[in-house]
């Protein structure tokens, strides 16, 4: 689960949160939204999001995953 950081929210810039499949193996892209009135210049060193890894239980229903 990708979560936005509060330091970006203070600038009215948010990362739209999303869930990543457990078997996803490709590049992760983010969608930024600037809800403020001022232009936001992002630097590659700026932290934008936090990755939260949660357990993903497997549930079988009628013999199917």
N, C-alpha and C positions, 0 to 999 in steps of 0.2 A: 504494500500500500504506500503510495507516494503522498506525503503530506506537505502543505506549504509551511514555511517558517514565519514566525510572528514578526521578525525584523523586516521582512518584505511587506507584510500587511500594513505596517506603520506607514509605508510609502504608497499605500493603496495598490500595491502590486501583489497579485496572488497567482499561485500555481493551481490549476484546476486538478483536484485530487483524482487519482485513478487507481484501479486495482490491476496488478500484473499477475498473469497466470503463473503457477509454480514451475511450469516447464518452458517458459519464455526464455529464449537464448539470444535475442538480438538487441540492437541499440535501443535505449529508452529515450523517447523524445518527450518534451514537456510543452504544455500550452500555457503561456503567460497571459494574464489579463491586467491591463493598467486601468484601474477605475478612478484614478486621480485626474487632476486637471493639468499636471505638469508632465513633461516628457520624462521617461525613465530610460536611462542609459545603463545597460547591463554589462558588467565586466566578467570575463571568464573566471576570475577568482571569487566572484560573489557567490555565496551559498544561496540556493533557491529552494531546496526541498530537503525533506528527511525521508529516508526509507525505513519503513516499519515492517519487519518480517513477523508475520503471525502464523501459527500452525494452521495447516489446511487439512482437516480431517477428511478421510475418504468414507463415504457412506454408500452402502449397497442397499438397493431397493429391488425386491423381486429378482435377486441375482445379478443385477446390473449396477454399474457404478454411476 
